[in-house]
């Protein structure tokens, strides 16, 4: 009897160890993301940023093994048109941000190609200000995805959404709604071509989460959202009392990718 108990305990321990290792491995696969939002006030700044990002930053990141960098701008019919530039960089870890900076400092090709940006004078700034947001990928979408779109980049609608929660508890409930509640799965079923879903861990509007979906054009975007609102899964989620009042503000940013963007 004692031997049987020992064997059972050993098997249980082994099973728990395997399950725990698998859970840790899954958690470790969750990427981090940096979104840098530049505020600009002139066409010269926009052109200078384009040159820096296209010729210096993106090639340098490719040399560091980061294959997909996204550069986006507000669509022409939005209030921020000509005033913002969004740069999306996927990261292996939080410390990866510091590693990137160190490697850029030591990258002679980057320093040369980005000289005008790096060494800009105080009275000829390449931007007015920038904001940096750091995110951790959702468990149901642990890695970024390249959108499967074929139309002209200038026609595309990349919708970046921010969901702010009243408190940390409500915010975590909204994250749960995306993951365990099945909201991410619904987006996938309806082919929203999401680039990422992430929990904001450093930003100016916390607590909040952000995600980006992509469409060939505005008409396709509107059709997808109508299908989403009409979906039985969404109707069930919105009727579920456990998810009530978990969002205090939903902000939408309508963007398009630059021609040199990887995403």
C-alpha positions in Angstrom: 0.0 0.0 0.0 2.8 2.4 0.9 4.5 1.7 -2.4 1.3 2.4 -4.3 0.9 5.7 -2.5 4.5 6.6 -3.2 4.0 5.8 -6.9 0.8 7.8 -7.0 2.5 10.8 -5.3 5.4 10.5 -7.7 3.0 10.5 -10.7 1.0 13.4 -9.4 4.2 15.4 -8.8 5.4 14.6 -12.3 2.1 15.7 -13.8 2.0 18.9 -11.9 5.6 19.6 -12.9 4.8 19.0 -16.6 1.7 21.2 -16.4 3.6 23.9 -14.5 6.5 23.9 -17.0 4.0 24.1 -19.9 2.3 27.0 -18.3 5.6 28.8 -17.7 6.6 28.1 -21.3 3.4 29.6 -22.6 3.8 32.7 -20.4 7.4 33.1 -21.6 6.2 33.2 -25.2 4.0 36.2 -24.6 5.7 39.1 -26.4 6.1 42.7 -25.3 5.5 45.6 -27.5 6.6 49.2 -27.7 4.4 51.9 -29.3 6.2 55.2 -29.8 3.9 58.1 -30.8 5.6 61.1 -32.2 3.8 64.4 -32.2 4.9 66.7 -35.1 3.8 70.1 -36.3 5.4 70.5 -39.8 5.8 68.7 -43.1 9.6 69.0 -42.6 9.4 67.0 -39.3 7.3 64.4 -41.0 9.7 64.0 -43.9 12.7 63.9 -41.5 11.0 61.2 -39.4 10.2 59.2 -42.5 13.9 59.3 -43.6 15.1 58.4 -40.1 12.7 55.5 -39.7 13.1 54.1 -43.2 16.8 54.5 -43.6 18.2 54.2 -40.1 15.8 52.7 -37.4 14.1 49.9 -39.4 17.3 48.6 -41.0 19.1 48.7 -37.6 16.2 46.8 -36.0 16.4 44.2 -38.8 20.1 43.8 -38.0 19.1 43.1 -34.4 16.8 40.3 -35.5 13.5 42.2 -35.1 11.8 41.5 -38.5 8.6 43.4 -38.4 8.4 47.1 -37.5 5.2 49.0 -38.1 5.1 52.7 -39.0 1.6 54.2 -39.2 0.1 57.6 -39.7 -3.5 59.0 -39.0 -5.8 58.7 -42.0 -6.3 61.9 -44.0 -9.9 62.5 -42.7 -8.9 62.4 -39.0 -8.2 65.2 -36.5 -4.6 64.0 -36.1 -3.7 63.8 -39.8 -0.2 65.2 -40.3 0.3 65.5 -36.6 1.3 62.0 -35.4 3.5 59.1 -36.4 3.1 55.7 -34.7 6.0 53.3 -34.5 5.3 49.7 -33.3 8.2 47.5 -32.3 7.8 43.9 -31.0 10.0 42.9 -28.1 11.2 39.6 -26.5 11.1 41.0 -23.0 10.9 44.3 -21.1 14.7 44.4 -20.8 14.8 44.2 -24.6 14.1 47.9 -24.7 17.4 48.7 -23.0 19.2 46.2 -25.1 17.9 47.9 -28.3 19.2 51.2 -27.1 22.6 49.9 -26.3 22.9 48.2 -29.7 21.8 51.2 -31.6 24.4 53.3 -29.8 27.1 50.8 -31.0 25.7 50.5 -34.6 27.9 52.6 -36.8 25.6 52.2 -39.9 22.6 53.4 -37.8 24.5 56.3 -36.4 25.5 57.4 -39.9 22.1 56.9 -41.5 20.3 58.5 -38.6 22.7 61.4 -38.1 20.2 64.2 -38.9 17.7 62.8 -36.4 20.2 61.9 -33.7 22.2 65.1 -33.9 19.4 67.5 -34.6 19.8 71.0 -33.1 17.5 72.4 -30.4 16.0 74.9 -32.9 15.4 72.3 -35.6 13.8 69.4 -33.7 12.7 66.3 -35.6 9.5 66.1 -33.5 7.8 68.1 -30.8 7.4 65.3 -28.3 6.9 61.6 -28.2 5.0 59.2 -25.9 6.2 55.6 -25.3 3.7 52.8 -24.4 4.9 49.3 -23.4 2.5 46.4 -23.6 2.4 42.7 -22.7 0.7 40.4 -25.2 -2.6 38.7 -24.2 -2.4 35.0 -23.3 -4.9 34.3 -26.2 -2.7 36.2 -28.7 0.9 35.8 -27.4 2.6 36.9 -30.5 2.0 39.6 -33.1 0.5 38.6 -36.4 1.1 40.1 -39.9 -2.2 41.1 -41.5 -3.2 39.3 -44.7 -4.1 42.2 -46.9 -3.4 42.8 -50.5 -4.7 46.3 -51.4 -2.7 49.5 -51.6 -1.4 50.5 -48.2 -2.8 54.0 -48.6 -6.3 52.6 -48.7 -6.0 50.4 -45.7 -7.6 51.1 -42.3 -5.5 50.1 -39.3 -7.7 50.6 -36.2 -5.8 51.1 -32.9 -8.1 50.9 -29.9 -7.5 51.7 -26.3 -9.9 50.5 -23.6 -9.5 52.3 -20.2 -11.0 50.7 -17.1 -12.5 52.6 -14.1 -10.1 50.7 -11.7 -7.4 48.1 -12.0 -9.9 45.4 -11.0 -12.4 46.4 -13.8 -9.5 46.7 -16.3 -8.4 43.1 -15.5 -12.0 42.0 -15.9 -11.9 43.5 -19.4 -8.7 41.6 -20.2 -10.4 38.4 -18.9 -13.3 39.2 -21.3 -10.9 39.2 -24.2 -9.1 36.0 -23.2 -11.3 33.6 -21.2 -14.5 35.3 -22.3 -13.7 34.6 -26.0 -13.6 38.1 -27.5 -10.2 37.4 -29.1 -11.6 34.2 -30.6 -14.5 36.1 -32.0 -12.2 38.6 -33.7 -10.3 35.7 -35.2 -13.5 33.9 -36.4 -14.6 37.1 -38.2 -11.1 37.6 -39.7 -10.4 41.0 -38.2 -6.7 40.6 -39.2 -5.4 41.8 -35.8 -1.8 42.7 -35.4 -1.7 42.5 -31.6 -3.6 42.5 -28.4 -1.8 43.9 -25.3 -2.0 44.9 -21.7 -0.5 48.3 -21.1 2.1 48.1 -18.4 3.6 51.6 -19.0 1.6 54.4 -20.6 -0.3 57.7 -20.0 -3.9 56.3 -19.8 -3.6 53.4 -17.3 -5.2 51.1 -16.5 -5.9 50.2 -20.1 -5.4 47.6 -22.9 -4.8 48.2 -26.6 -5.2 46.2 -29.8 -4.9 46.8 -33.5 -7.2 45.3 -36.2 -6.7 45.9 -40.0 -8.8 46.1 -43.1 -8.4 46.7 -46.8 -10.6 49.9 -46.6 -13.2 51.7 -44.6 -16.1 49.8 -46.1 -14.6 46.5 -45.1 -13.9 47.8 -41.6 -17.5 48.9 -41.2 -18.8 45.5 -42.5 -16.6 43.6 -40.1 -17.8 45.6 -37.1 -21.4 45.2 -38.0 -20.8 41.4 -38.1 -19.1 41.6 -34.7 -22.0 43.5 -33.1 -24.5 41.1 -34.6 -22.6 38.0 -33.6 -24.3 35.7 -31.0 -21.0 35.4 -29.0 -20.9 39.2 -28.6 -24.5 39.4 -27.6 -23.9 36.7 -24.9 -20.8 38.6 -23.6 -22.6 41.9 -23.3 -25.5 40.2 -21.5 -23.1 38.5 -19.0 -23.3 40.4 -15.7 -19.7 39.5 -14.7 -18.4 41.9 -17.5 -20.6 44.9 -16.8 -19.0 48.4 -16.5 -15.4 47.2 -17.1 -14.7 50.0 -19.6 -14.9 53.7 -18.8 -13.4 55.0 -22.1 -12.9 53.5 -25.6 -10.7 55.5 -27.9 -10.2 54.7 -31.6 -7.3 55.8 -33.8 -7.7 55.3 -37.5 -4.3 54.8 -39.2 -2.7 53.6 -42.4 0.7 52.0 -42.9 3.6 53.9 -44.6 4.9 52.4 -47.8 8.1 51.3 -45.9 6.3 49.8 -43.0 6.9 46.0 -42.5 3.3 45.6 -41.2 
